[in-house]
Amino acid sequence: MSERRTISGGDVYGTHRVIEPPGALPQPAWRVDNDFSRLFAGEVLLAVETLNIDAASFTQMEHEGDVASIVLRTVADRGKQHNPATGSGGMLLGRVIQVVSGAGEGPAPAAREALRVGDRVATLVSLSLTPLRIDRIKAVRPASAQIDIEGEAVLFASGAYAKLPQDMPERLALAALDVAGAAPQVARLVRPGGVVVVLGAGGKSGVLCVAEARRTGGPGACVVGLESSPRGADELRALGLCDAVVPADARDPIAVRKAVLEATGGREADVTFSCVNVPDTELGAILSTRDRGVVYFFAMSTSFTKAALGAEGVGKDVDLFIGNGFAHGHAEHTLAMLRDLPGVRALFERRYG
């Protein structure tokens, strides 16, 4: 395949690809330029093989209709897989086609491992900001929320990525890297011996949060996982990482609080992580957390308005954290955890590998 021509201009954050509205950054922009017949300084062109759609987005599209048709329509309209209903995207697995030297205008990007043509990588930035073109959808795999495609994408100079590890299946690595920001954030917030509650604990990010909460909190911690899916709850119990696995609907805040207090002997959580992929779960997390505790919303279905006004309305003095999918070293942290915890790795391999 011949190299694409390169042109001047552009910046490290990708504003040169924004079509609408002018001046916006790529993530909040309505539409971006996915014409890859020419590339800008610092861009990496990828041949895309798999889209890993975030759980909230995939669930919403399943409820709306045919996932493949919706994704094709979204990318055609917006130049990226940016779900207009959830505002979220996911990430991708691809192979490097071309690396354009330089970093473009703006602050120098953080140092990152050099890429070569042919390298297989997972992007660690959202599809909601990644210019993408889909030529063909090959398969939709609902169990893992992954879509195999033929197409291309561009990674900006500021965009993080991870080379795929050699010691685990690619689909397994992709699934883990999709939520790689979860475990490092848990490690920062959980203290030894604390009470930790995870809503949606049987899902992809939920399992990683539970695993890291146990590692960081130690044997004296009380880790409670709430999971509405019977199968997810059973798989979570089998891991043996939770002191209690509670079947509860995270959308019922009073029931959630009652279940947490029963599981902890009357103690509210020091830290609660919300990993649920449906809306209206904010108050369940807030009501379960002690005053001056922390509620960390990792799910893309979270409403800032509902969380902020809801906490005010019930008189809860808690710190509300919006989940950040990026943390320095998060890819290495998460892959190392899979290597260290064979039960968690085996579960991910059954589901996603």
FENTAUR-V622955 format. One record per run of one state. SS is the DSSP state (hx for helix, st for strand, lp for the rest). FROM is the first residue (numbers start at 1). TO is the last residue. Records with the same first field share a line. If there is no record, write none. Layout:
SS->FROM-TO  FROM-TO
This chain:
lp->1-4  8-10  12-14  21-30  33-37  41-43  54-54  65-66  79-89  100-104  106-119  124-126  130-131  142-145  156-160  164-169  179-180  190-194  200-203  218-221  227-229  240-243  247-252  265-268  275-281  288-288  298-303  314-318  323-329  341-341  353-353
st->5-7  11-11  18-20  31-32  38-40  44-53  90-99  105-105  120-123  132-141  146-155  161-163  195-199  222-226  244-246  269-274  289-297  319-322
hx->15-17  55-64  67-78  127-129  170-178  181-189  204-217  230-239  253-264  282-287  304-313  330-340  342-352
